[in-house]
Amino acid sequence: MTLFYYMAAGRALPTGSFGKNKTTMTLNHYVTHVNPAAADNGPMQMLLRKYPAGEQLMEVYETELDAVGLFVKGPMENPGTEHPFKLPLIYEISPEGGSYKLRPEWLKTQPAAYAKSRKSLDVLLDYLRSHLEPGEHAELYACWANGKDRFEDPPKHELDTVLDLNAFTLDEGFDWQEHQYISVTR
């Protein structure tokens, strides 16, 4: 199962992918100039057969951390009436390549996981800081479902949190939990 993340706002917000550090190039350029050995692996051979001219564009990331980011999709057309949000526009968001759970002890025990989670959260917080005006707020919520019944189970109000973007830091870690409602203020 996958934990799905949602964000609500009072006005339209930008959608798409944010925070990734990528280079876009053709398949042909990649196997000719960047990584000639890739031409011998099965998936690349399939792509080159599918696109024999090699002009198909691909994204290249130098490190795993470069591929970590935020994806924002929406707003949802028919979220139903049973949802925890007060704001009208609901977006699905995902931590591409990372997670929204960060524990300080991971810095020593799981440095790669720590770095990816830290970047996922930094990109989400930067997105909110960049796209919310001072005094404006957004709402966040996480649940296990992604279909019509996604908001059927009620929020766990003991997990309700207010996150002030002007004062919040990730030094203590962060753990966005199932059925947790987070009000974000700027």
RAGI-V781328 format. One line per field, one symbol per residue. ss: DSSP state (H for helix, E for strand, - for the rest). Layout:
ss=???
//
This chain:
ss=---EEEEEE------EEE----EEEEHHHHHHHH-HHHHH-HHHHHHHHH------EEEE----HHH-EEEEEE--------------EEEEEEEE----EE---HHHH-HHHHHHHHHHHHHHHHHHHHH-----EEEEEEE-------------HHH-EEEE---------EE-----EEEEE-
//
